[in-house]
Amino acid sequence: MFQHVAARALADANRALHCAFEPLSIELQCDGQSTYLAIDASGATLTAAPGEAAIDFTLTATASAWNELASAEPKPGFQNLSTMRRTQNLIVTGDMVRFQRHLLLLEMLFSNLSDAGAGEPAPIAEPYIEPVTGRYLNLQFEGRPHRIYFEEAGDGIPLICLHTAGSDGRQYRHLLNDPSVTDRFRVIAFDLPWHGKSSPPPGFEAEVYELTTDRYVAVVMAFFDALKLKDPVVMGCSIGGRAVLHLALRHGARFRAAIGLQSALYAEDRSLGDKAPDMALHRPDIHGGKTAGALMAGMTAPQSPRAERWETMWHYMQGGPGVFMGDLHYYFTDGDLRNGLAEPLRDSPCPIYLLSGEYDASATPAMGEELAGLIGAAYFQEMKAVGHFPMSENPDAFRGYLLPVLEMIEAR
């Protein structure tokens, strides 16, 4: 059952490098039977009996779950180890620090992240320059100077794009280069402070970054006002998909419409085996960027092109220390809209359109549909074969779902 795992260990130079440090001894449990996986500089070896080294951690799942993970197109909830943990189809016990420290390697061995598949990028015949302009906006925010980076393309209705937790505005690069959008919309994607090319404010070295609802709404409105935008559309994904709800609640009259990608009333860690999802994101003994990339691999769909999935992960691997963890404070705690907090959106002057990816284990399509019913959303659609990052992991599929929404907004 696990032969493909051992075969992948030395499949490329990157995986071989990952195997070269800190040997691992892993127990793989399947319906009461155990197989043992030893990983070291020579690769990965499967045995029926444990070796001399102590077991570092145990991965437990049913035979059907292991087989689903190994399939070419796993069902939602089974596409990666981290997703199987979220859906409680995989239980991890043992040394959780070592598990998190090597999660990226484990995902590369067990999941089909690096298997060749459809959607390989076409070669570039001639060099070209993209029609995207990048600039810096300097403004005073929360009593301190901030330098905020943004990119824009196109003309027409302003479309402000909010990136996901721990990432940056590069997630919208395909949208910025899509003439069917930019011919009618002025697409603007900015990096939140501390993210991407927007530096933290002076004095950041003495504080711990933490995103709150008030801070998120305030920085979006400060950006909005500084650019003197008129009647814009705001679109956000993940934490951005939650933020568009807070923006509609507090400033709905100032927006033409809001588009929520992967929006839900709340989010929570549903995995078992460690204390919290952020335990591994800001520790000196774990590479937070690699762990963040590995965790987000599990939020993508197996049908998404390999290059786009890895670029989405790469944005997370580049995040500043503690930034992803600070964003999760908003996503998991401060931005929670349960207990009736979202119900006033039924009377909002800002129409809300919701799109939810089939393979998102965090803000599931069921959670998006629940939100749509609660607030009387103008539109809701589940996006098939798409995960948590539709605009970056599978831009072609996302385009087919977004364009009808933009046409509806124009018609209004």
C-alpha positions as CSV (number, residue, x, y, z in Angstrom):
1,M,0.0,0.0,0.0
2,F,2.8,2.4,0.8
3,Q,5.3,1.5,-1.9
4,H,4.7,4.7,-3.8
5,V,5.8,6.7,-0.7
6,A,9.2,5.1,-0.6
7,A,9.6,5.4,-4.3
8,R,9.0,9.2,-4.2
9,A,11.8,9.8,-1.6
10,L,14.6,10.3,-4.0
11,A,12.5,11.3,-7.0
12,D,14.1,14.7,-7.3
13,A,16.9,16.8,-5.7
14,N,14.5,18.7,-3.4
15,R,13.0,15.6,-1.8
16,A,16.5,14.0,-1.5
17,L,17.7,17.1,0.3
18,H,14.7,17.0,2.7
19,C,15.5,13.4,3.5
20,A,19.2,14.1,4.3
21,F,18.6,15.7,7.7
22,E,17.3,14.3,11.0
23,P,16.4,10.6,10.3
24,L,12.8,9.7,11.0
25,S,11.1,6.5,12.1
26,I,7.4,6.5,11.4
27,E,4.7,4.0,12.1
28,L,1.9,3.7,9.6
29,Q,-1.3,2.1,11.0
30,C,-3.9,0.7,8.7
31,D,-6.9,-1.1,10.1
32,G,-4.9,-2.4,13.1
33,Q,-1.9,-3.4,11.0
34,S,1.4,-1.5,11.1
35,T,4.0,-0.8,8.5
36,Y,7.2,1.1,9.4
37,L,8.8,3.9,7.4
38,A,12.4,4.8,7.9
39,I,13.7,8.0,6.3
40,D,17.3,9.1,6.1
41,A,19.9,10.4,3.6
42,S,19.6,7.1,1.6
43,G,15.9,7.6,1.0
44,A,12.9,5.9,2.5
45,T,12.6,2.2,3.5
46,L,9.4,0.2,4.4
47,T,9.6,-2.7,6.8
48,A,7.0,-4.9,8.4
49,A,8.8,-4.7,11.8
50,P,10.1,-1.6,13.7
51,G,13.8,-0.9,13.5
52,E,16.1,-0.1,16.3
53,A,15.3,3.6,16.3
54,A,12.4,4.8,18.5
55,I,9.2,5.7,16.7
56,D,8.9,9.4,16.2
57,F,5.2,9.5,15.4
58,T,2.4,7.4,14.2
59,L,0.0,8.1,11.3
60,T,-3.3,6.2,11.6
61,A,-6.0,5.9,8.9
62,T,-8.2,3.3,7.4
63,A,-7.3,1.3,4.3
64,S,-9.9,3.2,2.3
65,A,-8.5,6.6,3.5
66,W,-5.0,5.6,2.6
67,N,-6.1,4.4,-0.8
68,E,-8.1,7.5,-1.5
69,L,-5.0,9.7,-0.7
70,A,-3.0,7.7,-3.1
71,S,-5.6,8.0,-6.0
72,A,-5.1,10.3,-8.9
73,E,-8.0,12.6,-7.9
74,P,-8.8,12.1,-4.2
75,K,-12.2,13.1,-2.9
76,P,-12.4,16.3,-0.9
77,G,-11.0,15.8,2.5
78,F,-8.5,13.2,1.4
79,Q,-6.1,15.2,-1.0
80,N,-3.3,15.6,1.6
81,L,-2.2,14.5,5.0
82,S,-3.0,17.9,6.5
83,T,-6.5,17.8,5.0
84,M,-7.1,14.3,6.3
85,R,-6.2,15.6,9.7
86,R,-8.7,18.5,9.4
87,T,-11.4,16.1,8.4
88,Q,-10.3,13.6,11.1
89,N,-9.6,10.9,8.5
90,L,-6.0,10.8,9.8
91,I,-4.9,10.7,13.4
92,V,-1.3,11.7,14.3
93,T,0.2,10.8,17.7
94,G,3.7,11.0,19.1
95,D,6.2,13.8,18.7
96,M,4.1,16.6,17.1
97,V,7.1,19.0,16.8
98,R,8.9,16.5,14.6
99,F,5.8,15.8,12.6
100,Q,5.3,19.5,11.9
101,R,9.0,20.1,11.3
102,H,8.9,17.5,8.5
103,L,5.3,18.1,7.2
104,L,6.4,19.5,3.9
105,L,8.5,16.4,3.2
106,L,5.7,14.1,4.3
107,E,3.3,15.8,2.0
108,M,5.7,15.5,-0.9
109,L,6.0,11.7,-0.2
110,F,2.4,10.8,0.5
111,S,0.4,13.3,-1.7
112,N,0.5,13.8,-5.4
113,L,1.8,17.4,-5.2
114,S,4.8,16.8,-7.5
115,D,3.4,14.1,-9.8
116,A,3.3,15.2,-13.4
117,G,-0.2,15.9,-14.6
118,A,-2.4,18.1,-16.8
119,G,-2.1,21.8,-16.9
120,E,1.6,22.2,-17.3
121,P,2.5,25.8,-18.3
122,A,3.1,26.6,-21.9
123,P,6.5,27.7,-23.0
124,I,7.1,31.4,-23.5
125,A,7.7,32.0,-27.2
126,E,8.8,35.6,-27.0
127,P,9.6,37.8,-23.9
128,Y,6.8,40.1,-22.9
129,I,5.9,42.6,-20.2
130,E,2.7,42.2,-18.3
131,P,0.3,45.2,-18.3
132,V,0.4,45.5,-14.5
133,T,1.7,48.5,-12.6
134,G,3.2,48.2,-9.1
135,R,3.4,51.2,-6.8
136,Y,3.8,52.2,-3.1
137,L,1.3,54.2,-1.2
138,N,2.6,56.0,1.9
139,L,0.1,56.9,4.6
140,Q,-0.4,57.3,8.3
141,F,-2.2,54.5,9.9
142,E,-2.7,53.8,13.6
143,G,-0.4,56.7,14.4
144,R,2.5,55.3,12.4
145,P,3.8,55.7,8.9
146,H,3.1,52.8,6.6
147,R,4.3,52.0,3.1
148,I,1.8,49.8,1.3
149,Y,2.5,48.1,-1.9
150,F,-0.2,47.5,-4.5
151,E,-0.6,46.4,-8.1
152,E,-3.3,47.4,-10.5
153,A,-4.4,46.9,-14.1
154,G,-7.3,47.9,-16.2
155,D,-10.0,50.6,-16.3
156,G,-13.6,50.9,-15.2
157,I,-15.2,49.9,-11.9
158,P,-12.6,49.6,-9.1
159,L,-12.2,46.0,-7.9
160,I,-10.2,45.9,-4.6
161,C,-8.7,42.4,-4.0
162,L,-7.9,41.1,-0.5
163,H,-5.4,38.2,-0.2
164,T,-5.5,35.3,2.2
165,A,-3.9,35.0,5.6
166,G,-0.1,34.8,5.5
167,S,0.2,35.5,1.8
168,D,0.0,38.7,-0.4
169,G,-1.4,40.3,-3.5
170,R,0.5,38.1,-5.9
171,Q,-2.3,35.6,-5.6
172,Y,-4.3,37.8,-8.0
173,R,-1.7,38.0,-10.7
174,H,-3.8,36.0,-13.2
175,L,-6.8,38.3,-12.6
176,L,-4.6,41.4,-13.2
177,N,-3.6,39.9,-16.6
178,D,-7.1,38.9,-17.7
179,P,-8.3,41.4,-20.4
180,S,-11.9,40.1,-20.1
181,V,-11.8,41.5,-16.5
182,T,-9.5,44.5,-16.9
183,D,-11.4,45.8,-19.9
184,R,-14.2,46.6,-17.6
185,F,-12.7,46.7,-14.1
186,R,-9.8,48.5,-12.5
187,V,-8.3,45.6,-10.6
188,I,-6.3,46.6,-7.5
189,A,-4.5,44.1,-5.2
190,F,-2.6,45.4,-2.2
191,D,-0.4,43.7,0.4
192,L,-1.6,44.2,3.9
193,P,1.0,45.7,6.3
194,W,3.6,43.1,7.3
195,H,2.8,41.1,4.1
196,G,4.5,40.7,0.8
197,K,6.2,44.0,-0.2
198,S,4.4,46.1,2.5
199,S,6.9,46.4,5.3
200,P,5.8,46.4,9.0
201,P,5.6,49.9,10.5
202,P,8.6,51.4,12.5
203,G,9.0,49.7,15.9
204,F,7.7,46.3,14.7
205,E,10.7,44.6,16.3
206,A,9.3,45.2,19.8
207,E,5.8,43.8,19.2
208,V,4.0,40.6,18.2
209,Y,1.9,41.1,15.0
210,E,-1.9,40.3,15.5
211,L,-4.7,41.1,13.1
212,T,-8.0,42.1,14.5
213,T,-11.4,43.0,12.9
214,D,-11.0,46.7,13.7
215,R,-7.5,46.8,12.2
216,Y,-8.4,44.9,9.1
217,V,-11.4,47.0,8.3
218,A,-9.5,50.2,9.1
219,V,-6.6,49.5,6.8
220,V,-8.9,48.6,3.9
221,M,-10.8,51.8,4.3
222,A,-7.6,53.9,4.7
223,F,-6.4,52.4,1.4
224,F,-9.8,53.0,-0.2
225,D,-9.8,56.7,0.9
226,A,-6.2,57.3,0.0
227,L,-6.8,56.2,-3.6
228,K,-10.1,58.2,-3.7
229,L,-12.0,55.2,-5.1
230,K,-15.7,55.7,-6.0
231,D,-18.3,53.0,-5.5
232,P,-15.8,50.0,-5.8
233,V,-16.3,46.3,-5.6
234,V,-14.4,44.5,-2.9
235,M,-13.4,40.9,-3.3
236,G,-11.5,38.8,-0.7
237,C,-10.5,35.2,-0.1
238,S,-10.3,33.3,3.2
239,I,-9.6,36.0,5.8
240,G,-10.4,38.4,2.9
241,G,-13.7,36.6,2.4
242,R,-14.5,37.2,6.1
243,A,-13.3,40.8,5.8
244,V,-15.7,41.6,3.0
245,L,-18.5,40.7,5.4
246,H,-17.2,43.0,8.1
247,L,-16.8,45.8,5.4
248,A,-20.4,45.3,4.3
249,L,-21.6,45.4,7.9
250,R,-19.7,48.7,8.7
251,H,-19.4,50.5,5.4
252,G,-21.9,48.7,3.1
253,A,-23.2,52.0,1.6
254,R,-19.7,52.8,0.2
255,F,-19.4,49.6,-1.9
256,R,-21.0,48.7,-5.1
257,A,-20.8,45.0,-4.2
258,A,-18.8,42.5,-2.2
259,I,-17.5,39.1,-3.5
260,G,-16.6,36.6,-0.8
261,L,-14.3,33.7,-1.9
262,Q,-14.2,30.9,0.7
263,S,-16.4,33.0,3.1
264,A,-17.9,31.5,6.2
265,L,-19.2,32.8,9.6
266,Y,-16.2,31.3,11.4
267,A,-13.2,28.9,11.1
268,E,-11.7,26.5,13.6
269,D,-9.0,23.8,13.7
270,R,-10.8,20.5,13.4
271,S,-7.7,18.3,13.4
272,L,-6.7,16.0,16.3
273,G,-3.2,15.5,17.8
274,D,-1.8,18.9,18.7
275,K,-2.8,21.9,20.6
276,A,-3.6,24.5,17.9
277,P,-2.8,25.1,14.2
278,D,-0.5,27.9,15.0
279,M,1.8,25.9,17.4
280,A,4.2,25.2,14.5
281,L,4.1,28.6,12.8
282,H,6.3,30.7,15.1
283,R,8.7,28.3,17.0
284,P,12.4,28.6,16.8
285,D,12.7,24.8,16.3
286,I,10.3,24.6,13.3
287,H,10.7,26.4,9.9
288,G,7.3,28.3,10.0
289,G,7.4,29.1,6.3
290,K,7.9,25.5,5.2
291,T,5.2,24.3,7.6
292,A,2.8,27.0,6.3
293,G,3.4,26.0,2.7
294,A,2.8,22.3,3.6
295,L,-0.4,23.1,5.5
296,M,-1.8,25.1,2.6
297,A,-0.9,22.3,0.2
298,G,-3.8,20.5,1.8
299,M,-6.1,23.3,1.1
300,T,-5.7,23.0,-2.7
301,A,-7.5,20.7,-5.1
302,P,-5.7,17.8,-6.8
303,Q,-7.1,18.9,-10.1
304,S,-5.3,22.3,-9.9
305,P,-2.2,22.6,-12.1
306,R,1.0,21.6,-10.3
307,A,2.8,24.9,-11.1
308,E,0.0,27.0,-9.7
309,R,-0.4,24.8,-6.5
310,W,3.3,25.2,-5.8
311,E,3.4,28.9,-6.5
312,T,0.5,29.3,-4.0
313,M,2.5,27.4,-1.5
314,W,5.6,29.4,-2.2
315,H,3.9,32.6,-1.3
316,Y,3.3,31.1,2.1
317,M,6.8,29.9,2.5
318,Q,8.0,33.5,2.1
319,G,5.8,34.9,4.8
320,G,7.4,37.0,7.6
321,P,8.0,35.3,11.0
322,G,4.7,35.2,13.0
323,V,2.6,36.9,10.3
324,F,0.5,33.9,9.4
325,M,0.0,33.2,13.1
326,G,-1.1,36.8,13.6
327,D,-3.6,36.6,10.8
328,L,-5.1,33.4,12.3
329,H,-6.1,35.4,15.3
330,Y,-8.6,37.3,13.1
331,Y,-9.6,34.1,11.2
332,F,-10.2,31.9,14.2
333,T,-11.1,34.3,17.0
334,D,-11.6,38.0,16.6
335,G,-13.5,37.9,13.3
336,D,-16.0,35.2,14.3
337,L,-19.5,36.2,13.0
338,R,-21.6,33.5,14.7
339,N,-24.3,34.2,17.3
340,G,-26.3,36.6,15.2
341,L,-23.4,39.0,14.3
342,A,-23.9,38.5,10.6
343,E,-27.7,38.8,10.5
344,P,-27.7,42.6,9.8
345,L,-26.2,41.8,6.4
346,R,-29.7,40.9,5.3
347,D,-30.4,44.6,5.3
348,S,-27.0,45.7,3.9
349,P,-27.1,48.1,0.9
350,C,-24.1,46.1,-0.4
351,P,-25.1,43.0,-2.3
352,I,-22.9,40.0,-1.4
353,Y,-21.9,37.3,-3.9
354,L,-20.3,34.1,-2.5
355,L,-18.1,31.4,-4.3
356,S,-16.9,28.4,-2.4
357,G,-14.3,25.8,-3.5
358,E,-15.2,22.1,-3.4
359,Y,-11.9,21.1,-1.9
360,D,-11.7,23.7,0.9
361,A,-11.7,21.9,4.3
362,S,-11.6,25.2,6.2
363,A,-14.5,27.2,4.8
364,T,-16.4,24.3,3.2
365,P,-19.1,24.8,0.6
366,A,-21.6,23.8,3.2
367,M,-20.4,26.6,5.4
368,G,-20.6,29.0,2.5
369,E,-24.1,27.9,1.7
370,E,-25.2,28.3,5.3
371,L,-23.8,31.9,5.3
372,A,-25.6,32.6,2.0
373,G,-28.9,31.6,3.5
374,L,-28.4,33.4,6.7
375,I,-27.6,36.8,5.1
376,G,-29.8,36.5,2.0
377,A,-26.8,36.6,-0.3
378,A,-27.3,37.9,-3.9
379,Y,-25.6,34.7,-5.2
380,F,-23.9,31.5,-4.1
381,Q,-22.1,28.9,-6.1
382,E,-19.9,26.0,-5.3
383,M,-16.8,25.8,-7.5
384,K,-16.0,22.3,-8.5
385,A,-12.4,21.0,-8.6
386,V,-11.1,24.1,-6.7
387,G,-9.8,24.5,-3.2
388,H,-9.2,27.4,-0.8
389,F,-7.2,29.6,-3.3
390,P,-9.3,29.6,-6.5
391,M,-7.7,32.7,-8.0
392,S,-4.1,31.4,-7.6
393,E,-4.3,27.6,-7.6
394,N,-6.6,27.2,-10.6
395,P,-7.1,30.6,-12.3
396,D,-8.7,29.1,-15.4
397,A,-11.4,27.3,-13.5
398,F,-12.0,30.3,-11.2
399,R,-12.4,32.6,-14.2
400,G,-15.4,30.6,-15.3
401,Y,-17.1,31.2,-12.0
402,L,-16.1,34.8,-11.5
403,L,-17.0,36.3,-14.9
404,P,-20.8,35.7,-14.5
405,V,-20.6,37.3,-11.0
406,L,-18.9,40.4,-12.5
407,E,-21.5,40.6,-15.2
408,M,-24.3,40.5,-12.6
409,I,-22.6,43.3,-10.7
410,E,-22.2,45.4,-13.8
411,A,-25.9,44.9,-14.6
412,R,-27.0,46.1,-11.2
